[in-house]
Amino acid sequence: MIKEILLPDLGEGIDSAEVSEVLVSPGKTIKEDDIILVLESEKASMEIPAEIGGKVKKVLVALGSTVTTGQGLITVEAAGKKTSKQKEKKQKAPARPATTTAIESKKQIEVKRDRDRAFASPGVRRLSRELKIDLQNIKGTGPKGRVTKEDLHNFIRNKMERFSGRPHDLGEKTDFSQWGKIEAQKLTKIKGVTARRMQHSWQTIPHVTQFDEADITDIHAHRQKLNKDRGAKKNKVTFLPFFMKAAASLLKEMPTFNSSLDNAGENLIFKHYFHIGVAVDTPAGLMVPVVRDVDQKNIIELSTELKDLSQRARGKKLKPSELKGGTFTISSLGGIGGDFFTPIINPPQAAILGISESRWKKVYDHKKKTTSPRYLLPFSLSYDHRVIDGAAAARFTSRYSEMLANTDNYKQ
């Protein structure tokens, strides 16, 4: 039996609406209450359910067309078995005029709305269906509890906080060969892992970066004397152990920078150990071995351990355990160049320090009213703004500058 499904009275003074989505096509089998169309008017967005199940024979409306109350939407070859609603209708009312169909459908829409309690625009509904997201799981912040596009985006963003997936395509696939010769090179395993972790960090952690400079003229002189006294040629002490030592001391003073937010985002975990990760550039990609108990080691011990870890990182000989457990990270580009940069936080840590190239500069001393050359270190602090506020970060960078200027902190 072929039956035509009509547009019911939409209520609220709505006589017509535009077809924003057509969800069925000829030949498709539908069930009772399946959504067949989505309509949008000036007042609301509405899903139109099928009042019967069966096979769609013909779609009578087109995308973008305007439909009015009582207009035919689709024709359906009704299924052999009568639905429970049809049986109930037959028992209660053997004969009804054709207009009853529209009234019944209106009731079905209202019941479905009350049951779902998920009001959203067609665009939001379309996106939620594509991503297989149930809008009932999202609390709407729009008028009358309407689920907005921002609500959907926030829901997706929160889900992504627990997901470290493959970097996804943010645009159309581009054929670069149309402009000239190209070569595709597969990422190394390490670079692939780094890419996923960095993307996950950037998308899920609200990054803020603070920039500052430290006067390390005295450290420079102390380091030169230390290397001269040791007679070291091949195993010279670099600046990095000094930066690590100062960071460990400061993390004790400001423990929030040595903490992590738990997975639920409800508790701050303070760690009473100071394991600092150091970014190492290797042919295979970036690696971050961890130096443990930095606060308990002197400059020479840190220098020796750093060289060992760096060499084994470049030779792919690090143990998995040597890449875990860091509480804070230092990324140094001082040997390459540049003034400042924005390092990306290494989750689940709360902050990361970026070291740039030190340079001699003329500095004016307003107390002595003299100008003298000083060896200045530009550095950057990126931090998780959910855990650390700007004032705390400014105090950290200011205090770090003070600690680097005092060589008493590093004497053996």
PyMOL commands that set and color helices and strands:
alter all, ss='L'
color gray80, all
select helices_A, chain A and resi 84-92+100-116+122-130+135-137+143-145+149-160+176-179+189-204+217-230+240-253+255-258+294-296+299-314+320-323+390-405+407-409
alter helices_A, ss='H'
color red, helices_A
select strands_A, chain A and resi 2-6+16-22+29-30+35-40+45-49+54-59+66-68+72-78+207-215+259-261+268-270+276-278+280-282+285-287+290-291+328-332+351-355+359-365+370-384
alter strands_A, ss='S'
color yellow, strands_A
deselect
rebuild
show_as cartoon
